[in-house]
Amino acid sequence: MSIKNRRLSLIVDYFRIQEIILTKNIEIYINSSIGMNNQNGEKGRLLGSWKEIAEHLGFDKRTCLRWEKKLGLPIHRIDPESSRSRVFAYQEELDDWLRTRQPGSIPLNLSAGRKSGLNDQYALAPSKRPGRKLFWILAPLSVLMALAAFYFLLRPAGISQPVDFRIKGSALTILDAKGRALWSHDTGFEQLRDESYYRMHFQRKKTPESGSHPIFPHIIISDINKDGRVEVLFTAQVNDNIDTGAVICFDHKGRKLWQFEPGREMIYGPEHYSNDYWVQILDLCDLEGDGKKEVIVVADQIPFFPTQIVVLDAQGKVLGEYWNSGRIVNFAALDLDGDSRKELALGGKNNEYRKPCLFVLDPERMAGGSPQIKNEYRCAEIGPGTERCYLLFPQTEIDLIEQVSGDPIVDVNVLKNGNLSLWAAASKINYELTPRLIVNGIRLSDTFRKKFREYQAAGKIAAGELNETAFTKNLAKQILYFDGRGWTATPIVR
């Protein structure tokens, strides 16, 4: 028998028991009342069925039913509102009713049909009927007990929801709000990162400060598919970052809903890259505005440059995939064209050009790879990319001095005015772009100014005061946009 059928059986049995208890309590109450009344010389014997009532009156049951309906024969019911409820009557009430009938109103034959005489002292006032009073006393109690039965017997099983976690050895244990273990999953990785690491990578992205590398979660507890239940999204991370696990989605009971294996073997030019990838970014975002959350996965090939960007739906189906020849460090979701659907703006670097990059992807038509010229940075099997736009940012004198191999865009945020705010990692320069990705402003940080003065003092940068206005205007002119064939300084959004 299923759990649902067992519960229904239990609740049916419960109500049967309650009916018996209620009936017995009424009988006990009535009998005790009759016994008390008999001691006081009132009411007399209780007649507990139509058969006893008919025998007492000396007529058949159908006649008595007709008298109750048309002439007001004093019959009581356990449930006064139900015509099918169990009946009872008091002998003296019946006798009194017979005595008060007008001659000829009923065909009485008392000498033949009555087994007991009439006695005026047994008249019962209509207000003293214990059955009706007792029903209203016990009925609310029965309702309360029924509600309690519904809660304990019919409530959904396993209502405890995942809230927290524990990592011990190779095992992930999911906890409820009271810290009780709900279920466990053995990852099979002996070198699984410890709990302190996962605490840093739990639930949501963290950015220590502007211009710093963000920390993305590797375990997320959230209602992903809008089913009212909490799911757990998890990816195994190991100490050496060589052998890492898939992205797994568990339901609230620990059952695996789906699994996504990042990366695959790739060929760029003459080089063959193995299927060794680790998940750098794992995050959730409602891109379509339907309440269901899409899963954003960015996985890096170990130890080289191919980077995979994937968007999955709440059921783990791949909605789109894109490849960048260089690491991706951060992303933001924004409605670029005002159609109420969000696009992804991803920041990082491009290895071929050794420059910071930013590109925008439409999750519904993600495909191909980043725009590259040299064969060694192109993968023939994935084809041209479908990005809405792809930008390259200039390297500064400081980047060249420090030999930064592509100062990545590490901070990507949508401002309240709808503009994008970007930070370069090493130089700490801030770029602000409009939704059409036109430069709205470039700002130098104190970190940049300090480094500039230090390198001037060391003779690595020409002496003279830093003209920030001219410097930032020159940077703006060096921002390049891919137009589908080559690079241009004209802003392009496809």
C-alpha positions as CSV (number, residue, x, y, z in Angstrom):
1,M,0.0,0.0,0.0
2,S,1.3,3.5,-0.9
3,I,2.1,6.1,1.7
4,K,-0.9,8.2,0.5
5,N,-3.3,5.2,0.8
6,R,-2.0,4.3,4.2
7,R,-2.6,7.8,5.4
8,L,-6.2,7.9,4.0
9,S,-6.9,4.6,5.7
10,L,-5.6,6.0,9.0
11,I,-7.8,9.1,8.8
12,V,-10.9,7.0,7.9
13,D,-10.2,4.8,10.9
14,Y,-9.7,7.9,13.0
15,F,-13.1,9.3,12.1
16,R,-14.8,6.0,12.8
17,I,-13.3,5.9,16.2
18,Q,-14.3,9.5,16.9
19,E,-17.9,8.7,15.8
20,I,-18.0,5.8,18.3
21,I,-16.5,7.9,21.1
22,L,-18.9,10.7,20.4
23,T,-21.9,8.4,20.4
24,K,-20.8,6.6,23.5
25,N,-20.2,9.9,25.3
26,I,-23.7,11.1,24.4
27,E,-25.2,7.8,25.6
28,I,-23.3,7.9,28.9
29,Y,-24.3,11.6,29.4
30,I,-28.0,10.9,28.6
31,N,-28.2,7.7,30.7
32,S,-26.5,9.5,33.6
33,S,-29.0,12.3,33.2
34,I,-31.9,9.9,33.1
35,G,-30.6,8.1,36.2
36,M,-30.3,11.5,38.0
37,N,-33.8,12.5,36.8
38,N,-35.3,9.2,37.9
39,Q,-33.8,9.9,41.3
40,N,-35.6,13.2,41.3
41,G,-38.8,11.7,40.0
42,E,-38.5,13.1,36.4
43,K,-38.4,11.9,32.8
44,G,-38.4,8.2,33.5
45,R,-37.2,5.4,31.2
46,L,-35.2,6.2,28.0
47,L,-36.4,4.6,24.7
48,G,-33.4,4.2,22.5
49,S,-34.8,3.2,19.1
50,W,-37.9,3.4,16.8
51,K,-38.7,-0.1,17.8
52,E,-38.8,0.7,21.5
53,I,-40.8,3.9,20.8
54,A,-43.3,2.0,18.7
55,E,-43.7,-0.8,21.2
56,H,-44.3,1.8,24.0
57,L,-47.0,3.6,22.0
58,G,-48.5,0.4,20.7
59,F,-48.3,1.3,17.1
60,D,-46.1,0.4,14.2
61,K,-42.9,2.4,13.3
62,R,-44.4,4.0,10.1
63,T,-47.2,5.5,12.2
64,C,-44.8,6.9,14.7
65,L,-42.6,8.4,11.9
66,R,-45.8,10.1,10.5
67,W,-46.8,11.4,13.9
68,E,-43.3,12.9,14.4
69,K,-43.4,14.6,11.0
70,K,-47.0,15.9,11.1
71,L,-48.0,16.1,14.7
72,G,-44.8,16.8,16.6
73,L,-44.3,13.5,18.4
74,P,-41.4,14.3,20.8
75,I,-38.5,12.4,19.2
76,H,-34.8,13.4,19.9
77,R,-31.7,12.9,17.8
78,I,-28.1,12.8,18.6
79,D,-27.5,15.2,15.7
80,P,-30.6,17.5,15.6
81,E,-29.6,18.7,12.1
82,S,-29.6,15.2,10.5
83,S,-32.8,13.3,9.8
84,R,-30.8,10.1,9.7
85,S,-29.2,10.5,13.1
86,R,-29.8,8.0,15.9
87,V,-33.1,8.7,17.7
88,F,-34.2,8.4,21.4
89,A,-37.3,9.4,23.4
90,Y,-38.4,9.7,26.9
91,Q,-41.4,7.6,28.0
92,E,-43.0,10.4,30.1
93,E,-42.7,12.9,27.2
94,L,-44.5,10.5,24.9
95,D,-47.2,10.0,27.5
96,D,-47.6,13.7,28.0
97,W,-47.8,14.3,24.3
98,L,-50.6,11.7,24.0
99,R,-52.4,13.3,26.9
100,T,-52.4,16.7,25.3
101,R,-53.8,15.6,21.9
102,Q,-57.3,16.8,21.1
103,P,-60.0,14.1,21.0
104,G,-60.1,12.6,17.5
105,S,-56.7,14.1,16.5
106,I,-55.1,10.7,16.5
107,P,-56.6,7.2,16.6
108,L,-55.7,6.2,20.1
109,N,-56.5,2.9,21.6
110,L,-54.8,3.2,24.9
111,S,-56.4,0.3,26.6
112,A,-55.2,-2.0,23.8
113,G,-52.0,-0.4,22.8
114,R,-50.5,1.1,25.9
115,K,-48.4,-0.9,28.3
116,S,-48.2,1.8,31.0
117,G,-50.5,4.4,32.4
118,L,-50.3,8.2,32.1
119,N,-48.8,10.3,34.8
120,D,-48.9,14.1,34.7
121,Q,-45.8,14.5,36.8
122,Y,-43.6,13.3,33.9
123,A,-44.2,16.2,31.6
124,L,-40.8,17.5,30.2
125,A,-40.2,21.1,29.2
126,P,-38.8,21.5,25.7
127,S,-35.8,23.4,27.0
128,K,-34.5,20.4,28.9
129,R,-33.2,18.1,26.1
130,P,-29.8,16.9,26.9
131,G,-29.1,15.4,23.4
132,R,-29.0,18.8,21.6
133,K,-27.0,20.5,24.4
134,L,-24.5,17.7,24.5
135,F,-24.1,17.8,20.7
136,W,-23.0,21.4,20.7
137,I,-20.6,20.6,23.6
138,L,-18.9,17.7,21.9
139,A,-19.1,18.7,18.2
140,P,-16.4,21.4,18.4
141,L,-14.1,19.0,20.3
142,S,-14.5,16.5,17.5
143,V,-13.7,19.1,14.9
144,L,-10.5,20.1,16.7
145,M,-9.5,16.5,17.0
146,A,-10.2,16.0,13.2
147,L,-8.0,19.0,12.4
148,A,-5.2,17.6,14.5
149,A,-5.5,14.3,12.7
150,F,-5.3,16.0,9.3
151,Y,-2.1,17.8,10.4
152,F,-0.3,14.8,11.7
153,L,-1.6,12.2,9.2
154,L,-2.2,14.0,5.9
155,R,0.6,16.6,6.0
156,P,3.3,16.1,3.4
157,A,6.1,13.9,4.4
158,G,9.6,15.3,4.9
159,I,8.6,18.9,5.3
160,S,12.0,19.8,6.7
161,Q,13.8,21.8,4.0
162,P,17.6,22.0,3.4
163,V,19.1,25.1,4.9
164,D,22.7,24.4,5.7
165,F,25.4,21.8,5.1
166,R,28.4,20.0,6.6
167,I,31.5,18.7,4.9
168,K,33.4,15.8,6.5
169,G,36.0,13.9,4.5
170,S,34.5,13.1,1.1
171,A,30.9,13.5,2.2
172,L,28.4,16.4,1.9
173,T,25.7,16.3,4.5
174,I,22.6,18.6,4.2
175,L,21.0,20.0,7.3
176,D,17.7,21.5,8.2
177,A,17.1,24.8,10.1
178,K,17.6,23.0,13.4
179,G,21.0,21.5,12.4
180,R,19.6,18.0,11.9
181,A,21.0,15.9,9.1
182,L,18.5,15.3,6.3
183,W,20.7,13.4,3.8
184,S,24.3,12.8,2.8
185,H,26.1,12.4,-0.5
186,D,29.5,10.8,-0.8
187,T,31.4,12.7,-3.6
188,G,34.1,10.0,-3.9
189,F,36.9,12.6,-3.7
190,E,39.4,12.0,-1.0
191,Q,40.9,15.4,-1.4
192,L,37.6,17.3,-1.3
193,R,37.9,20.9,-0.1
194,D,37.1,21.3,3.6
195,E,34.0,22.9,5.1
196,S,35.8,26.3,5.6
197,Y,36.4,26.5,1.9
198,Y,32.8,25.8,1.1
199,R,31.7,28.3,3.7
200,M,33.5,30.9,1.6
201,H,31.8,29.6,-1.6
202,F,28.3,29.2,-0.2
203,Q,25.0,30.5,-1.6
204,R,26.0,33.7,-3.4
205,K,28.8,35.6,-5.1
206,K,31.1,37.7,-2.8
207,T,33.2,40.6,-3.9
208,P,35.7,41.7,-1.2
209,E,36.2,45.1,-2.8
210,S,36.0,46.8,-6.2
211,G,38.6,45.6,-8.5
212,S,39.2,42.3,-6.7
213,H,38.5,38.8,-7.9
214,P,35.0,37.7,-6.9
215,I,34.3,34.5,-5.0
216,F,31.5,32.4,-6.6
217,P,29.5,29.7,-4.7
218,H,30.1,26.0,-5.2
219,I,27.1,25.0,-3.2
220,I,23.7,26.7,-3.5
221,I,20.5,25.9,-1.6
222,S,17.5,27.5,-3.3
223,D,14.2,26.7,-5.0
224,I,15.5,26.5,-8.5
225,N,12.5,25.1,-10.4
226,K,9.7,27.0,-8.6
227,D,8.1,23.9,-7.2
228,G,7.9,25.1,-3.6
229,R,10.7,22.8,-2.5
230,V,14.4,23.7,-2.0
231,E,17.0,22.1,-4.2
232,V,20.7,21.8,-3.6
233,L,23.2,22.7,-6.3
234,F,26.7,21.4,-5.7
235,T,30.1,20.9,-7.5
236,A,33.0,19.0,-5.9
237,Q,36.2,21.1,-5.6
238,V,39.4,19.4,-4.6
239,N,42.7,20.7,-3.2
240,D,44.8,20.4,-6.3
241,N,42.0,21.6,-8.8
242,I,43.1,18.7,-11.1
243,D,40.3,16.2,-10.5
244,T,37.0,18.0,-10.0
245,G,33.4,17.0,-10.1
246,A,30.3,17.7,-12.1
247,V,27.5,20.1,-11.2
248,I,24.8,18.1,-9.5
249,C,21.3,19.2,-8.6
250,F,19.6,17.3,-5.7
251,D,16.0,17.6,-4.6
252,H,15.1,18.3,-0.9
253,K,15.3,14.6,-0.1
254,G,18.7,14.1,-1.6
255,R,17.6,12.5,-4.8
256,K,19.7,13.4,-7.9
257,L,17.6,15.5,-10.3
258,W,20.2,16.1,-12.9
259,Q,24.0,16.3,-13.5
260,F,26.1,18.4,-15.8
261,E,29.7,17.4,-16.8
262,P,31.6,20.5,-17.7
263,G,34.1,20.7,-20.6
264,R,35.2,18.3,-23.3
265,E,38.2,17.5,-25.4
266,M,39.0,20.4,-27.7
267,I,41.4,21.1,-30.6
268,Y,42.7,24.7,-31.0
269,G,45.0,25.0,-34.0
270,P,47.5,22.1,-33.7
271,E,47.0,21.7,-29.9
272,H,44.8,19.1,-28.3
273,Y,43.3,20.0,-24.9
274,S,42.1,17.3,-22.5
275,N,38.8,17.1,-20.8
276,D,40.1,18.4,-17.5
277,Y,38.0,21.3,-16.3
278,W,37.1,22.9,-13.1
279,V,34.1,25.0,-12.3
280,Q,35.2,28.6,-11.8
281,I,31.7,30.2,-11.7
282,L,28.4,28.6,-10.5
283,D,25.5,30.9,-10.0
284,L,21.7,31.3,-10.4
285,C,19.8,34.0,-12.3
286,D,16.2,34.3,-13.5
287,L,16.9,35.4,-17.0
288,E,13.4,35.0,-18.5
289,G,11.5,36.5,-15.6
290,D,9.3,33.4,-15.0
291,G,10.4,32.7,-11.4
292,K,12.5,29.7,-12.5
293,K,16.2,30.1,-12.2
294,E,18.7,29.4,-14.9
295,V,22.1,28.0,-13.9
296,I,25.2,29.8,-15.0
297,V,28.3,27.6,-15.3
298,V,31.8,28.8,-16.3
299,A,34.5,26.1,-16.4
300,D,38.2,26.5,-17.1
301,Q,40.4,24.0,-18.9
302,I,43.3,22.9,-16.6
303,P,45.8,24.5,-17.0
304,F,45.3,26.3,-20.3
305,F,42.9,28.8,-21.8
306,P,39.8,27.3,-23.3
307,T,36.9,28.5,-21.1
308,Q,33.4,27.1,-21.4
309,I,30.3,29.3,-20.6
310,V,27.0,27.3,-20.3
311,V,23.5,28.3,-19.4
312,L,21.2,25.5,-18.1
313,D,17.5,25.6,-17.4
314,A,16.0,24.5,-14.0
315,Q,15.8,20.9,-15.3
316,G,19.5,20.8,-16.3
317,K,18.9,21.2,-20.0
318,V,21.6,23.1,-21.9
319,L,20.1,26.3,-23.3
320,G,23.3,27.7,-24.7
321,E,27.1,27.2,-24.8
322,Y,30.0,29.6,-25.7
323,W,33.8,29.2,-25.7
324,N,36.2,32.0,-24.9
325,S,40.0,31.9,-25.6
326,G,40.9,33.2,-22.2
327,R,39.6,33.1,-18.6
328,I,36.3,34.6,-17.5
329,V,36.3,36.1,-14.1
330,N,32.9,37.7,-13.6
331,F,29.5,38.3,-15.1
332,A,26.3,40.3,-14.7
333,A,22.8,39.9,-16.0
334,L,21.1,42.9,-17.7
335,D,18.3,43.7,-20.1
336,L,20.3,45.1,-22.9
337,D,17.5,45.8,-25.4
338,G,14.5,46.3,-23.1
339,D,12.6,43.1,-24.0
340,S,12.2,42.0,-20.4
341,R,14.7,39.2,-20.9
342,K,18.2,39.4,-19.5
343,E,21.4,39.0,-21.3
344,L,24.8,38.0,-19.8
345,A,27.7,40.4,-19.7
346,L,30.9,38.5,-19.0
347,G,34.3,40.0,-18.2
348,G,37.7,38.4,-18.3
349,K,40.7,38.5,-20.7
350,N,41.5,37.3,-24.2
351,N,44.7,35.4,-24.4
352,E,45.5,36.1,-28.0
353,Y,45.3,39.9,-27.7
354,R,46.6,40.0,-24.1
355,K,43.8,42.4,-23.2
356,P,40.8,42.7,-20.9
357,C,37.6,41.7,-22.6
358,L,33.9,42.1,-22.1
359,F,31.2,40.3,-24.2
360,V,27.4,40.0,-24.1
361,L,25.6,36.8,-24.8
362,D,21.9,36.1,-25.5
363,P,21.1,32.9,-23.6
364,E,18.6,31.8,-26.3
365,R,21.2,31.8,-29.1
366,M,24.5,31.1,-27.4
367,A,26.9,29.3,-29.7
368,G,30.4,29.3,-31.1
369,G,33.5,31.0,-29.8
370,S,35.3,34.3,-29.3
371,P,36.6,36.3,-32.3
372,Q,40.2,35.2,-32.9
373,I,42.7,35.8,-35.7
374,K,45.5,33.3,-35.0
375,N,44.8,29.7,-35.7
376,E,46.2,28.5,-32.3
377,Y,43.3,30.4,-30.6
378,R,40.6,29.2,-32.8
379,C,38.6,25.9,-32.6
380,A,37.2,24.8,-36.0
381,E,34.5,22.6,-34.5
382,I,32.7,25.3,-32.7
383,G,32.5,28.0,-35.4
384,P,32.0,31.8,-35.0
385,G,30.4,33.1,-31.9
386,T,26.9,34.5,-31.7
387,E,27.8,37.2,-29.1
388,R,25.8,40.4,-29.2
389,C,29.1,42.4,-28.8
390,Y,32.7,41.7,-27.9
391,L,35.0,44.5,-26.5
392,L,38.7,44.7,-25.9
393,F,40.1,47.2,-23.5
394,P,43.6,48.8,-23.8
395,Q,46.7,47.9,-21.7
396,T,48.2,50.8,-19.8
397,E,51.8,51.6,-19.2
398,I,51.6,50.0,-15.8
399,D,50.3,46.7,-17.3
400,L,53.2,46.7,-19.7
401,I,55.8,47.4,-17.0
402,E,54.3,44.7,-14.7
403,Q,54.1,42.4,-17.8
404,V,50.5,41.6,-16.9
405,S,49.4,38.9,-19.4
406,G,46.0,40.4,-20.1
407,D,44.7,42.4,-17.1
408,P,41.2,40.9,-16.8
409,I,38.0,42.7,-16.2
410,V,37.1,41.3,-12.8
411,D,34.2,43.4,-11.6
412,V,31.0,43.5,-13.7
413,N,28.0,45.3,-12.1
414,V,24.8,46.9,-13.3
415,L,24.3,50.3,-11.7
416,K,21.0,51.8,-10.7
417,N,21.0,54.0,-13.8
418,G,21.3,50.8,-16.0
419,N,24.9,51.4,-16.9
420,L,27.6,48.8,-16.6
421,S,30.5,49.3,-14.1
422,L,33.7,47.4,-14.9
423,W,37.0,47.2,-13.0
424,A,40.3,46.0,-14.4
425,A,42.1,43.8,-12.0
426,A,45.8,45.0,-12.0
427,S,45.5,48.7,-13.0
428,K,42.3,49.2,-10.9
429,I,40.8,51.4,-13.6
430,N,37.0,51.8,-13.7
431,Y,35.0,51.8,-16.9
432,E,31.4,52.9,-17.1
433,L,29.4,51.9,-20.2
434,T,25.8,52.6,-21.2
435,P,23.4,49.7,-22.1
436,R,24.5,50.2,-25.7
437,L,28.1,49.7,-24.4
438,I,29.2,53.2,-25.2
439,V,31.8,54.7,-22.9
440,N,30.1,57.0,-20.3
441,G,33.2,57.5,-18.2
442,I,36.7,56.2,-17.2
443,R,38.0,56.8,-13.7
444,L,41.5,56.2,-12.3
445,S,41.8,54.7,-8.8
446,D,44.2,55.7,-6.0
447,T,46.0,52.4,-6.6
448,F,46.7,53.4,-10.2
449,R,47.9,56.9,-9.2
450,K,50.2,55.4,-6.6
451,K,51.7,52.9,-9.0
452,F,52.1,55.7,-11.6
453,R,54.1,57.9,-9.2
454,E,56.3,54.9,-8.1
455,Y,57.2,54.0,-11.7
456,Q,57.9,57.7,-12.5
457,A,60.3,57.8,-9.5
458,A,62.0,54.7,-10.8
459,G,62.4,56.2,-14.2
460,K,60.1,53.6,-15.9
461,I,57.5,56.3,-16.8
462,A,58.3,59.7,-18.2
463,A,58.4,62.5,-15.6
464,G,55.6,65.0,-15.5
465,E,52.2,65.4,-14.0
466,L,49.5,62.9,-14.8
467,N,46.8,64.6,-16.9
468,E,43.9,62.4,-16.0
469,T,41.4,63.9,-18.4
470,A,43.7,63.4,-21.4
471,F,44.8,60.0,-20.2
472,T,41.2,58.7,-19.9
473,K,40.2,60.1,-23.2
474,N,43.1,58.3,-24.8
475,L,42.0,55.1,-23.1
476,A,38.4,55.5,-24.4
477,K,39.7,55.8,-28.0
478,Q,41.6,52.5,-27.7
479,I,38.5,50.4,-26.8
480,L,37.8,48.1,-29.7
481,Y,34.5,46.4,-30.8
482,F,34.2,43.3,-33.0
483,D,31.9,44.0,-36.0
484,G,31.7,40.4,-37.3
485,R,34.8,40.8,-39.5
486,G,37.4,42.7,-37.6
487,W,38.0,45.3,-34.9
488,T,36.8,48.9,-34.9
489,A,36.6,51.8,-32.5
490,T,32.9,52.3,-33.4
491,P,30.5,50.9,-30.8
492,I,28.8,47.8,-32.2
493,V,25.9,45.8,-30.6
494,R,24.4,43.2,-32.8
